[in-house]
Amino acid sequence: MNININIKVYLHSKGTKFLQSGNLQILSSDFKKDPDWTAAIAAYEWIQQIKINFAASEDFRIDQVIYNEDIDITELVKNDKPIV
């Protein structure tokens, strides 16, 4: 069974800061075990798609990643770079 989480990613590319937000489906069983890590994996995969879709520049960076309005997982996404 899947659940939806709301993700907001604040990114920087081509000298400009921008926000992408959306709902991502994740497995509820994974989310119950480790919500932040599960959200970070989903966010990381989504950011990789954003990079491809927007032809991100060399200065691309992740400034902040938040899910469900106020849970900051920026460091998990930036430093640990979840690998699936």
Gaussian input, Z-matrix of N, CA and C with variables (Angstrom, degrees):
# hf/3-21g

backbone

0 1
 N
 C     1     B1
 C     2     B2     1     A1
 N     3     B3     2     A2     1     D1
 C     4     B4     3     A3     2     D2
 C     5     B5     4     A4     3     D3
 N     6     B6     5     A5     4     D4
 C     7     B7     6     A6     5     D5
 C     8     B8     7     A7     6     D6
 N     9     B9     8     A8     7     D7
 C    10    B10     9     A9     8     D8
 C    11    B11    10    A10     9     D9
 N    12    B12    11    A11    10    D10
 C    13    B13    12    A12    11    D11
 C    14    B14    13    A13    12    D12
 N    15    B15    14    A14    13    D13
 C    16    B16    15    A15    14    D14
 C    17    B17    16    A16    15    D15
 N    18    B18    17    A17    16    D16
 C    19    B19    18    A18    17    D17
 C    20    B20    19    A19    18    D18
 N    21    B21    20    A20    19    D19
 C    22    B22    21    A21    20    D20
 C    23    B23    22    A22    21    D21
 N    24    B24    23    A23    22    D22
 C    25    B25    24    A24    23    D23
 C    26    B26    25    A25    24    D24
 N    27    B27    26    A26    25    D25
 C    28    B28    27    A27    26    D26
 C    29    B29    28    A28    27    D27
 N    30    B30    29    A29    28    D28
 C    31    B31    30    A30    29    D29
 C    32    B32    31    A31    30    D30
 N    33    B33    32    A32    31    D31
 C    34    B34    33    A33    32    D32
 C    35    B35    34    A34    33    D33
 N    36    B36    35    A35    34    D34
 C    37    B37    36    A36    35    D35
 C    38    B38    37    A37    36    D36
 N    39    B39    38    A38    37    D37
 C    40    B40    39    A39    38    D38
 C    41    B41    40    A40    39    D39
 N    42    B42    41    A41    40    D40
 C    43    B43    42    A42    41    D41
 C    44    B44    43    A43    42    D42
 N    45    B45    44    A44    43    D43
 C    46    B46    45    A45    44    D44
 C    47    B47    46    A46    45    D45
 N    48    B48    47    A47    46    D46
 C    49    B49    48    A48    47    D47
 C    50    B50    49    A49    48    D48
 N    51    B51    50    A50    49    D49
 C    52    B52    51    A51    50    D50
 C    53    B53    52    A52    51    D51
 N    54    B54    53    A53    52    D52
 C    55    B55    54    A54    53    D53
 C    56    B56    55    A55    54    D54
 N    57    B57    56    A56    55    D55
 C    58    B58    57    A57    56    D56
 C    59    B59    58    A58    57    D57
 N    60    B60    59    A59    58    D58
 C    61    B61    60    A60    59    D59
 C    62    B62    61    A61    60    D60
 N    63    B63    62    A62    61    D61
 C    64    B64    63    A63    62    D62
 C    65    B65    64    A64    63    D63
 N    66    B66    65    A65    64    D64
 C    67    B67    66    A66    65    D65
 C    68    B68    67    A67    66    D66
 N    69    B69    68    A68    67    D67
 C    70    B70    69    A69    68    D68
 C    71    B71    70    A70    69    D69
 N    72    B72    71    A71    70    D70
 C    73    B73    72    A72    71    D71
 C    74    B74    73    A73    72    D72
 N    75    B75    74    A74    73    D73
 C    76    B76    75    A75    74    D74
 C    77    B77    76    A76    75    D75
 N    78    B78    77    A77    76    D76
 C    79    B79    78    A78    77    D77
 C    80    B80    79    A79    78    D78
 N    81    B81    80    A80    79    D79
 C    82    B82    81    A81    80    D80
 C    83    B83    82    A82    81    D81
 N    84    B84    83    A83    82    D82
 C    85    B85    84    A84    83    D83
 C    86    B86    85    A85    84    D84
 N    87    B87    86    A86    85    D85
 C    88    B88    87    A87    86    D86
 C    89    B89    88    A88    87    D87
 N    90    B90    89    A89    88    D88
 C    91    B91    90    A90    89    D89
 C    92    B92    91    A91    90    D90
 N    93    B93    92    A92    91    D91
 C    94    B94    93    A93    92    D92
 C    95    B95    94    A94    93    D93
 N    96    B96    95    A95    94    D94
 C    97    B97    96    A96    95    D95
 C    98    B98    97    A97    96    D96
 N    99    B99    98    A98    97    D97
 C   100   B100    99    A99    98    D98
 C   101   B101   100   A100    99    D99
 N   102   B102   101   A101   100   D100
 C   103   B103   102   A102   101   D101
 C   104   B104   103   A103   102   D102
 N   105   B105   104   A104   103   D103
 C   106   B106   105   A105   104   D104
 C   107   B107   106   A106   105   D105
 N   108   B108   107   A107   106   D106
 C   109   B109   108   A108   107   D107
 C   110   B110   109   A109   108   D108
 N   111   B111   110   A110   109   D109
 C   112   B112   111   A111   110   D110
 C   113   B113   112   A112   111   D111
 N   114   B114   113   A113   112   D112
 C   115   B115   114   A114   113   D113
 C   116   B116   115   A115   114   D114
 N   117   B117   116   A116   115   D115
 C   118   B118   117   A117   116   D116
 C   119   B119   118   A118   117   D117
 N   120   B120   119   A119   118   D118
 C   121   B121   120   A120   119   D119
 C   122   B122   121   A121   120   D120
 N   123   B123   122   A122   121   D121
 C   124   B124   123   A123   122   D122
 C   125   B125   124   A124   123   D123
 N   126   B126   125   A125   124   D124
 C   127   B127   126   A126   125   D125
 C   128   B128   127   A127   126   D126
 N   129   B129   128   A128   127   D127
 C   130   B130   129   A129   128   D128
 C   131   B131   130   A130   129   D129
 N   132   B132   131   A131   130   D130
 C   133   B133   132   A132   131   D131
 C   134   B134   133   A133   132   D132
 N   135   B135   134   A134   133   D133
 C   136   B136   135   A135   134   D134
 C   137   B137   136   A136   135   D135
 N   138   B138   137   A137   136   D136
 C   139   B139   138   A138   137   D137
 C   140   B140   139   A139   138   D138
 N   141   B141   140   A140   139   D139
 C   142   B142   141   A141   140   D140
 C   143   B143   142   A142   141   D141
 N   144   B144   143   A143   142   D142
 C   145   B145   144   A144   143   D143
 C   146   B146   145   A145   144   D144
 N   147   B147   146   A146   145   D145
 C   148   B148   147   A147   146   D146
 C   149   B149   148   A148   147   D147
 N   150   B150   149   A149   148   D148
 C   151   B151   150   A150   149   D149
 C   152   B152   151   A151   150   D150
 N   153   B153   152   A152   151   D151
 C   154   B154   153   A153   152   D152
 C   155   B155   154   A154   153   D153
 N   156   B156   155   A155   154   D154
 C   157   B157   156   A156   155   D155
 C   158   B158   157   A157   156   D156
 N   159   B159   158   A158   157   D157
 C   160   B160   159   A159   158   D158
 C   161   B161   160   A160   159   D159
 N   162   B162   161   A161   160   D160
 C   163   B163   162   A162   161   D161
 C   164   B164   163   A163   162   D162
 N   165   B165   164   A164   163   D163
 C   166   B166   165   A165   164   D164
 C   167   B167   166   A166   165   D165
 N   168   B168   167   A167   166   D166
 C   169   B169   168   A168   167   D167
 C   170   B170   169   A169   168   D168
 N   171   B171   170   A170   169   D169
 C   172   B172   171   A171   170   D170
 C   173   B173   172   A172   171   D171
 N   174   B174   173   A173   172   D172
 C   175   B175   174   A174   173   D173
 C   176   B176   175   A175   174   D174
 N   177   B177   176   A176   175   D175
 C   178   B178   177   A177   176   D176
 C   179   B179   178   A178   177   D177
 N   180   B180   179   A179   178   D178
 C   181   B181   180   A180   179   D179
 C   182   B182   181   A181   180   D180
 N   183   B183   182   A182   181   D181
 C   184   B184   183   A183   182   D182
 C   185   B185   184   A184   183   D183
 N   186   B186   185   A185   184   D184
 C   187   B187   186   A186   185   D185
 C   188   B188   187   A187   186   D186
 N   189   B189   188   A188   187   D187
 C   190   B190   189   A189   188   D188
 C   191   B191   190   A190   189   D189
 N   192   B192   191   A191   190   D190
 C   193   B193   192   A192   191   D191
 C   194   B194   193   A193   192   D192
 N   195   B195   194   A194   193   D193
 C   196   B196   195   A195   194   D194
 C   197   B197   196   A196   195   D195
 N   198   B198   197   A197   196   D196
 C   199   B199   198   A198   197   D197
 C   200   B200   199   A199   198   D198
 N   201   B201   200   A200   199   D199
 C   202   B202   201   A201   200   D200
 C   203   B203   202   A202   201   D201
 N   204   B204   203   A203   202   D202
 C   205   B205   204   A204   203   D203
 C   206   B206   205   A205   204   D204
 N   207   B207   206   A206   205   D205
 C   208   B208   207   A207   206   D206
 C   209   B209   208   A208   207   D207
 N   210   B210   209   A209   208   D208
 C   211   B211   210   A210   209   D209
 C   212   B212   211   A211   210   D210
 N   213   B213   212   A212   211   D211
 C   214   B214   213   A213   212   D212
 C   215   B215   214   A214   213   D213
 N   216   B216   215   A215   214   D214
 C   217   B217   216   A216   215   D215
 C   218   B218   217   A217   216   D216
 N   219   B219   218   A218   217   D217
 C   220   B220   219   A219   218   D218
 C   221   B221   220   A220   219   D219
 N   222   B222   221   A221   220   D220
 C   223   B223   222   A222   221   D221
 C   224   B224   223   A223   222   D222
 N   225   B225   224   A224   223   D223
 C   226   B226   225   A225   224   D224
 C   227   B227   226   A226   225   D225
 N   228   B228   227   A227   226   D226
 C   229   B229   228   A228   227   D227
 C   230   B230   229   A229   228   D228
 N   231   B231   230   A230   229   D229
 C   232   B232   231   A231   230   D230
 C   233   B233   232   A232   231   D231
 N   234   B234   233   A233   232   D232
 C   235   B235   234   A234   233   D233
 C   236   B236   235   A235   234   D234
 N   237   B237   236   A236   235   D235
 C   238   B238   237   A237   236   D236
 C   239   B239   238   A238   237   D237
 N   240   B240   239   A239   238   D238
 C   241   B241   240   A240   239   D239
 C   242   B242   241   A241   240   D240
 N   243   B243   242   A242   241   D241
 C   244   B244   243   A243   242   D242
 C   245   B245   244   A244   243   D243
 N   246   B246   245   A245   244   D244
 C   247   B247   246   A246   245   D245
 C   248   B248   247   A247   246   D246
 N   249   B249   248   A248   247   D247
 C   250   B250   249   A249   248   D248
 C   251   B251   250   A250   249   D249

   B1=1.4416
   B2=1.5246
   B3=1.3216
   B4=1.4553
   B5=1.5205
   B6=1.3219
   B7=1.4555
   B8=1.5186
   B9=1.3047
   B10=1.4565
   B11=1.5156
   B12=1.3233
   B13=1.4603
   B14=1.5213
   B15=1.3087
   B16=1.4575
   B17=1.5204
   B18=1.3224
   B19=1.4715
   B20=1.5194
   B21=1.3322
   B22=1.4601
   B23=1.5192
   B24=1.3230
   B25=1.4612
   B26=1.5257
   B27=1.3186
   B28=1.4540
   B29=1.5266
   B30=1.3295
   B31=1.4581
   B32=1.5225
   B33=1.3193
   B34=1.4570
   B35=1.5236
   B36=1.3183
   B37=1.4614
   B38=1.5191
   B39=1.3056
   B40=1.4616
   B41=1.5262
   B42=1.3373
   B43=1.4593
   B44=1.5091
   B45=1.3267
   B46=1.4595
   B47=1.5249
   B48=1.3239
   B49=1.4643
   B50=1.5205
   B51=1.3240
   B52=1.4569
   B53=1.5208
   B54=1.3269
   B55=1.4605
   B56=1.5155
   B57=1.3067
   B58=1.4595
   B59=1.5198
   B60=1.3290
   B61=1.4517
   B62=1.5188
   B63=1.3054
   B64=1.4523
   B65=1.5120
   B66=1.3119
   B67=1.4554
   B68=1.5257
   B69=1.3134
   B70=1.4574
   B71=1.5237
   B72=1.3206
   B73=1.4610
   B74=1.5245
   B75=1.3208
   B76=1.4627
   B77=1.5287
   B78=1.3144
   B79=1.4670
   B80=1.5279
   B81=1.3135
   B82=1.4623
   B83=1.5296
   B84=1.3324
   B85=1.4724
   B86=1.5304
   B87=1.3482
   B88=1.4710
   B89=1.5242
   B90=1.3361
   B91=1.4613
   B92=1.5239
   B93=1.3342
   B94=1.4651
   B95=1.5257
   B96=1.3323
   B97=1.4631
   B98=1.5238
   B99=1.3490
   B100=1.4666
   B101=1.5226
   B102=1.3342
   B103=1.4628
   B104=1.5306
   B105=1.3307
   B106=1.4666
   B107=1.5234
   B108=1.3231
   B109=1.4627
   B110=1.5313
   B111=1.3203
   B112=1.4636
   B113=1.5255
   B114=1.3202
   B115=1.4709
   B116=1.5253
   B117=1.3310
   B118=1.4711
   B119=1.5270
   B120=1.3146
   B121=1.4669
   B122=1.5254
   B123=1.3320
   B124=1.4681
   B125=1.5268
   B126=1.3259
   B127=1.4723
   B128=1.5263
   B129=1.3317
   B130=1.4635
   B131=1.5325
   B132=1.3175
   B133=1.4743
   B134=1.5283
   B135=1.3191
   B136=1.4579
   B137=1.5211
   B138=1.3363
   B139=1.4704
   B140=1.5201
   B141=1.3253
   B142=1.4670
   B143=1.5298
   B144=1.3210
   B145=1.4709
   B146=1.5198
   B147=1.3302
   B148=1.4684
   B149=1.5226
   B150=1.3270
   B151=1.4711
   B152=1.5227
   B153=1.3130
   B154=1.4772
   B155=1.5149
   B156=1.3280
   B157=1.4642
   B158=1.5209
   B159=1.3260
   B160=1.4593
   B161=1.5223
   B162=1.3210
   B163=1.4670
   B164=1.5285
   B165=1.3173
   B166=1.4635
   B167=1.5217
   B168=1.3104
   B169=1.4535
   B170=1.5263
   B171=1.3059
   B172=1.4692
   B173=1.5236
   B174=1.3333
   B175=1.4617
   B176=1.5386
   B177=1.3380
   B178=1.4613
   B179=1.5194
   B180=1.3261
   B181=1.4654
   B182=1.5223
   B183=1.3144
   B184=1.4546
   B185=1.5232
   B186=1.3309
   B187=1.4603
   B188=1.5188
   B189=1.3324
   B190=1.4576
   B191=1.5223
   B192=1.3298
   B193=1.4619
   B194=1.5216
   B195=1.3402
   B196=1.4599
   B197=1.5242
   B198=1.3238
   B199=1.4617
   B200=1.5210
   B201=1.3403
   B202=1.4674
   B203=1.5267
   B204=1.3214
   B205=1.4723
   B206=1.5181
   B207=1.3446
   B208=1.4610
   B209=1.5264
   B210=1.3265
   B211=1.4688
   B212=1.5268
   B213=1.3281
   B214=1.4609
   B215=1.5277
   B216=1.3298
   B217=1.4713
   B218=1.5264
   B219=1.3260
   B220=1.4649
   B221=1.5200
   B222=1.3140
   B223=1.4656
   B224=1.5263
   B225=1.3261
   B226=1.4718
   B227=1.5169
   B228=1.3273
   B229=1.4613
   B230=1.5335
   B231=1.3246
   B232=1.4709
   B233=1.5202
   B234=1.3103
   B235=1.4589
   B236=1.5244
   B237=1.3045
   B238=1.4603
   B239=1.5128
   B240=1.3331
   B241=1.4617
   B242=1.5198
   B243=1.3312
   B244=1.4746
   B245=1.5174
   B246=1.2981
   B247=1.4580
   B248=1.5227
   B249=1.2988
   B250=1.4611
   B251=1.5165
   A1=109.80
   A2=116.25
   A3=121.15
   A4=111.27
   A5=114.23
   A6=120.84
   A7=108.18
   A8=116.57
   A9=121.59
   A10=110.02
   A11=115.88
   A12=120.88
   A13=107.21
   A14=115.50
   A15=121.22
   A16=108.21
   A17=115.89
   A18=121.29
   A19=108.88
   A20=115.95
   A21=122.05
   A22=106.90
   A23=115.74
   A24=120.24
   A25=108.68
   A26=114.14
   A27=121.43
   A28=106.15
   A29=114.87
   A30=121.03
   A31=110.84
   A32=115.24
   A33=121.99
   A34=107.44
   A35=116.07
   A36=120.74
   A37=108.66
   A38=115.88
   A39=122.22
   A40=111.70
   A41=115.42
   A42=120.98
   A43=114.94
   A44=118.07
   A45=121.56
   A46=110.93
   A47=115.29
   A48=120.12
   A49=107.84
   A50=116.84
   A51=120.24
   A52=110.94
   A53=114.28
   A54=122.69
   A55=109.02
   A56=115.84
   A57=122.19
   A58=105.92
   A59=116.19
   A60=118.58
   A61=109.22
   A62=115.18
   A63=119.75
   A64=110.94
   A65=114.51
   A66=121.61
   A67=108.76
   A68=115.61
   A69=121.41
   A70=109.05
   A71=115.75
   A72=120.56
   A73=109.29
   A74=114.68
   A75=120.07
   A76=107.89
   A77=115.34
   A78=120.09
   A79=109.80
   A80=116.61
   A81=119.88
   A82=111.31
   A83=117.86
   A84=119.94
   A85=111.34
   A86=116.90
   A87=120.32
   A88=110.20
   A89=115.52
   A90=120.43
   A91=111.12
   A92=117.25
   A93=120.35
   A94=111.18
   A95=117.45
   A96=121.63
   A97=111.53
   A98=116.43
   A99=120.87
   A100=108.88
   A101=116.89
   A102=120.05
   A103=114.26
   A104=117.76
   A105=119.50
   A106=111.72
   A107=116.77
   A108=120.13
   A109=110.66
   A110=117.39
   A111=121.67
   A112=110.16
   A113=116.46
   A114=120.56
   A115=110.61
   A116=117.14
   A117=120.92
   A118=111.33
   A119=117.82
   A120=121.17
   A121=109.62
   A122=116.76
   A123=120.71
   A124=110.29
   A125=116.50
   A126=120.49
   A127=111.12
   A128=116.69
   A129=120.58
   A130=110.99
   A131=116.26
   A132=119.99
   A133=110.50
   A134=116.98
   A135=121.41
   A136=111.08
   A137=116.39
   A138=120.60
   A139=110.34
   A140=117.90
   A141=119.86
   A142=110.15
   A143=117.97
   A144=121.25
   A145=110.64
   A146=116.34
   A147=120.78
   A148=109.80
   A149=117.11
   A150=120.88
   A151=110.93
   A152=116.48
   A153=120.61
   A154=110.64
   A155=117.01
   A156=121.37
   A157=113.08
   A158=117.13
   A159=120.80
   A160=112.26
   A161=117.40
   A162=121.52
   A163=109.61
   A164=115.37
   A165=121.84
   A166=111.81
   A167=114.83
   A168=121.46
   A169=111.16
   A170=115.17
   A171=121.18
   A172=112.07
   A173=117.43
   A174=119.87
   A175=112.51
   A176=116.88
   A177=120.85
   A178=109.93
   A179=115.21
   A180=119.31
   A181=109.42
   A182=114.47
   A183=122.80
   A184=106.79
   A185=116.79
   A186=120.12
   A187=112.24
   A188=117.03
   A189=119.69
   A190=110.24
   A191=115.60
   A192=122.14
   A193=107.52
   A194=115.29
   A195=121.64
   A196=108.29
   A197=116.59
   A198=118.64
   A199=109.92
   A200=114.18
   A201=122.58
   A202=112.15
   A203=114.34
   A204=125.35
   A205=115.80
   A206=119.68
   A207=117.49
   A208=115.52
   A209=118.12
   A210=119.70
   A211=108.47
   A212=115.19
   A213=122.02
   A214=110.36
   A215=115.81
   A216=121.22
   A217=110.52
   A218=115.72
   A219=121.11
   A220=111.94
   A221=117.13
   A222=119.91
   A223=112.04
   A224=117.35
   A225=119.46
   A226=110.67
   A227=116.63
   A228=120.62
   A229=110.36
   A230=117.75
   A231=121.58
   A232=113.06
   A233=116.61
   A234=119.93
   A235=113.69
   A236=116.33
   A237=118.74
   A238=112.71
   A239=117.43
   A240=122.24
   A241=110.62
   A242=116.01
   A243=119.77
   A244=112.19
   A245=115.51
   A246=120.48
   A247=107.64
   A248=115.06
   A249=120.04
   A250=109.04
   D1=138.05
   D2=-178.73
   D3=-104.61
   D4=154.02
   D5=170.58
   D6=-126.07
   D7=160.14
   D8=176.94
   D9=-101.84
   D10=138.51
   D11=170.08
   D12=-122.79
   D13=147.83
   D14=176.73
   D15=-93.45
   D16=127.47
   D17=-178.63
   D18=-118.58
   D19=138.02
   D20=170.56
   D21=-125.13
   D22=125.54
   D23=177.27
   D24=-120.40
   D25=127.30
   D26=176.76
   D27=-102.09
   D28=117.34
   D29=-172.75
   D30=-122.50
   D31=166.98
   D32=177.18
   D33=-135.51
   D34=129.54
   D35=177.39
   D36=-159.11
   D37=143.10
   D38=178.54
   D39=54.67
   D40=39.17
   D41=177.17
   D42=74.61
   D43=9.82
   D44=-175.71
   D45=-128.31
   D46=139.29
   D47=173.48
   D48=-91.03
   D49=141.03
   D50=177.15
   D51=-148.80
   D52=160.83
   D53=-178.54
   D54=-115.87
   D55=134.37
   D56=170.01
   D57=-122.37
   D58=134.27
   D59=177.27
   D60=-138.24
   D61=154.50
   D62=179.58
   D63=-179.35
   D64=176.66
   D65=177.44
   D66=-103.97
   D67=132.71
   D68=178.63
   D69=-118.18
   D70=140.66
   D71=176.33
   D72=-92.04
   D73=132.32
   D74=176.95
   D75=-135.07
   D76=160.62
   D77=178.99
   D78=-69.68
   D79=127.66
   D80=-178.96
   D81=-64.36
   D82=-32.71
   D83=179.38
   D84=-64.91
   D85=-41.11
   D86=177.16
   D87=-66.17
   D88=-41.84
   D89=-178.42
   D90=-62.67
   D91=-38.86
   D92=179.55
   D93=-66.02
   D94=-35.10
   D95=-179.65
   D96=-70.01
   D97=-47.40
   D98=-176.45
   D99=-153.40
   D100=85.62
   D101=-172.98
   D102=-59.52
   D103=-45.54
   D104=-176.72
   D105=-65.83
   D106=-43.48
   D107=-179.24
   D108=-65.89
   D109=-42.36
   D110=179.08
   D111=-62.35
   D112=-43.47
   D113=177.46
   D114=-64.80
   D115=-38.76
   D116=-179.72
   D117=-64.39
   D118=-40.72
   D119=178.35
   D120=-62.84
   D121=-46.67
   D122=179.82
   D123=-62.45
   D124=-42.72
   D125=-179.86
   D126=-64.44
   D127=-43.19
   D128=-179.50
   D129=-61.04
   D130=-44.57
   D131=179.10
   D132=-63.05
   D133=-40.68
   D134=-179.87
   D135=-66.24
   D136=-40.89
   D137=178.12
   D138=-62.98
   D139=-37.22
   D140=177.46
   D141=-62.65
   D142=-38.93
   D143=176.66
   D144=-65.26
   D145=-41.51
   D146=178.48
   D147=-60.43
   D148=-44.07
   D149=179.46
   D150=-57.27
   D151=-43.32
   D152=-179.51
   D153=-69.12
   D154=-47.15
   D155=-176.81
   D156=-63.39
   D157=-33.66
   D158=-177.15
   D159=-99.89
   D160=7.51
   D161=-178.63
   D162=46.89
   D163=60.00
   D164=-175.10
   D165=-55.52
   D166=147.10
   D167=-178.83
   D168=-89.41
   D169=177.19
   D170=-179.36
   D171=-61.45
   D172=-26.78
   D173=-177.66
   D174=-88.22
   D175=13.44
   D176=-179.49
   D177=-59.16
   D178=132.85
   D179=174.55
   D180=-151.04
   D181=157.87
   D182=176.12
   D183=-97.57
   D184=119.40
   D185=178.87
   D186=-90.89
   D187=-42.12
   D188=-179.36
   D189=-159.31
   D190=144.56
   D191=176.52
   D192=-132.26
   D193=124.04
   D194=-178.38
   D195=-129.59
   D196=141.51
   D197=172.48
   D198=-127.86
   D199=154.49
   D200=-178.59
   D201=47.80
   D202=48.53
   D203=171.88
   D204=78.49
   D205=-42.19
   D206=-171.44
   D207=-144.67
   D208=11.47
   D209=-179.11
   D210=-99.01
   D211=110.86
   D212=-174.87
   D213=-86.84
   D214=118.59
   D215=179.23
   D216=-119.38
   D217=23.32
   D218=-176.41
   D219=-53.93
   D220=-49.39
   D221=-175.75
   D222=-65.28
   D223=-37.48
   D224=176.69
   D225=-60.82
   D226=-44.23
   D227=-176.61
   D228=-71.77
   D229=-42.47
   D230=-175.81
   D231=-74.76
   D232=-46.03
   D233=-170.55
   D234=-89.42
   D235=-40.99
   D236=-175.66
   D237=-86.90
   D238=-19.95
   D239=-178.63
   D240=40.17
   D241=74.97
   D242=-178.88
   D243=-51.13
   D244=136.35
   D245=178.87
   D246=-119.91
   D247=129.87
   D248=-178.38
   D249=-100.84

